Amino acid sequence: MAAFYGLRRSELLGLRWDAFDFDKDTITVRHILTEVLVDGKLQLYEADRAKTKSSLRSLPLVGQFKTQLLGLREQQERNRKICGNSYNTQYLGYVFVDEMGNIFKPGYVSNSFGKLLREKGLRHIRLHDLRHSCASLLLKNGVPMKQIQEWLGHSDISTTSNIYAHLDYSSKVLSASTIEGALKLPELNLTKS
């Protein structure tokens, strides 16, 4: 899901069930969960805000993820009933919790992602690189830079452009081909007479 939606790790872990409108098929990114260093010790930090105002955004929920999410929500409800009083209700409402209701911590998610890549024989990338993959795929498939900016929640299009402009070469080739087709220059006779 991180790869498809280009979410930051704090946005992904901050997803709560109230962020999803399963009737309208939307996800609203509006909450974060991250770790901060306080007095030399990592502590969880939750906030009903995102990195920037533009990070607060609504995105369409596609069917394949909707099905998976609905199944996960049902599983969480079953786990809560099975575990009874042992279930951690502190993170009730969060999407990414374990069988006992404990929140997935950012370090755990990053480490597990690395382990998954090793197990599958894939080269190591950072979890954050999935965000870049998302933007690259959107760009490669002709999505305008402005829409990619909004999708990723960048506050300024220059941020998006500075990071992804080098990937936009194919659109430059398309632009050049379009100009060439529109101009139809006369053929030059370059042979010596």
Buried (B, 14 or more C-beta within 10 A) or exposed (E): BBBBBBBBBBBBBBBBBEBBEEEEBEBBBBBBBBBEEEEEEEEBEBEEEBBEEBBBBEBEBEEEBBEEBEEBBEEBEEBBEEEEEEBBEEBEEBBBBEEEBBBBBBEBBBEEBBEEBEEEEEEEEEBEBBBBBBBBBBBEEEEEBEEBBBBBBBEEBEBBBEBBEEBBEEBEEEEEEEEEEEEEEEEEEEEEE
